[in-house]
Amino acid sequence: MKKFIDAFNGLKIALKEKSVMIQCILGLMAIIGGLIIKLDEYEWLAFMICIGLVISLEIANSVIEKLCDLYSTKYDERIKIIKDMASAFVLVASIFALIVCIIVVIRRI
C-alpha cells in the first residue's frame, strides 16, 4: 500500500510541473474532442494509450532534468545533451500521438 501512496505523491508533485500540466491539458482537450466526435472503443483505446504515453514520458523527462540539476547547475554540454535527448522522448511520442489523432479524425470526415 505504501508504494501506491508514494506513487500518488509523485504524481501530485509531477502535476505541479508546468510541462506536465500542459500535456495533461492537451490530453483533456483530446478527450473532449473524442467525446464530441464519438470515438468507438478502439479509437478510445488508441487515444488513451497515446495520452498516457505522452504524459508518462513528460514526467520521465522532468525527472531526468531534476537529476541533471542535482549533478550541476552550471552549464555542461553533456548535461545539455542528456536533457535534449530526454525532451526527445516527449517529442517523438507527441508526433505519433498527433498522427493517431489525424488518422482517427480524417476517418470521421
N, C-alpha and C positions, 0 to 999 in steps of 0.2 A: 504494500500500500504506500509506503514511503516513496518508492520510485515514482509512482504516479503523481504524488503530491509535488515532488521535486520537478517532474516534467511539466506539470501545470504551472509551477512557479517560473520555470524557464520560459514557458510560452507567454506568461504575463510580462516578464522582463522583455522578451523579444518584441512584443506588441508596442512597447514604448519606443522602439527604433523607428525613425521616420521611414526608412526604406521598406521595412516590413509592413508598416501601416499602409503605405501606398499600394503595395502588392495585395494586401487584404481588401482595400477599397476597389481595386481593379477586379479582383476576384468576385466581390459582391456585385459589381456592375455586370460582370459576365453572367452571374446567376440571375440577376433581374432580367437581363436580355434573354436568357434561356427560358424564363417564365413567360415572357412576352411572346416569343416565337414558338412556345410549346414544344420543347425538345422531347424526343422519345427517350426511352430508358438507356439506349446505347449512346445517344448523344450526351445525355446527362453523365453517363459513366466517363466518357471522353473529357467532358468539361471539368468534372470533379478531379479526375486524375491530373489534368493539366494545372488546375488551380492549386491543388495540394503540392504538386511538384515544384511549381514556381515559388510558392510561399516557403516551403521547406528549404529550398536552395537559397532563398534570400536570408533565411535565418542562419544557414551554414556560412554564407558569405559574411554576415555580421559577426559571427563567432570568430572566423578567421581574421577579420580586421581587428577585433579586440585583442586576439592573441598576438598579432603583429605589433600592436601598440604597446602591449606589455613588454615585448622584447626591446623596443626602442621607439622613442618619439621623434628622434632625429631622422632626417631624410636618409634613406638607404635604398639604393637601386634594387637590391634583392627583395626587400620588403614591398617595394612598388610592384615588382613583377608578381609576387605572391598575391597581393591584393587585386591586381588587374586580372589575374587568372581566376581568382575566386569570383570576381564580378562576372566573368565569362560564364560561370555556372548558370547564373540567372539569365543572362542574355540568351544563351542557347535554348534554355527551357522556354523562355518567353517567346522566342521566334517560332518554336514548334507549337506552342500553345496558340499563337496567333494563326498559324497555318491550319490547325484543327478548327479554330473558330471560323475562319474564312470558308473552309470546306463545308462545314455544317450550315452556315448562313447561305452560301451560294446554292446549296441543295434546296433551301427553303424558298428561294426567289423564283 
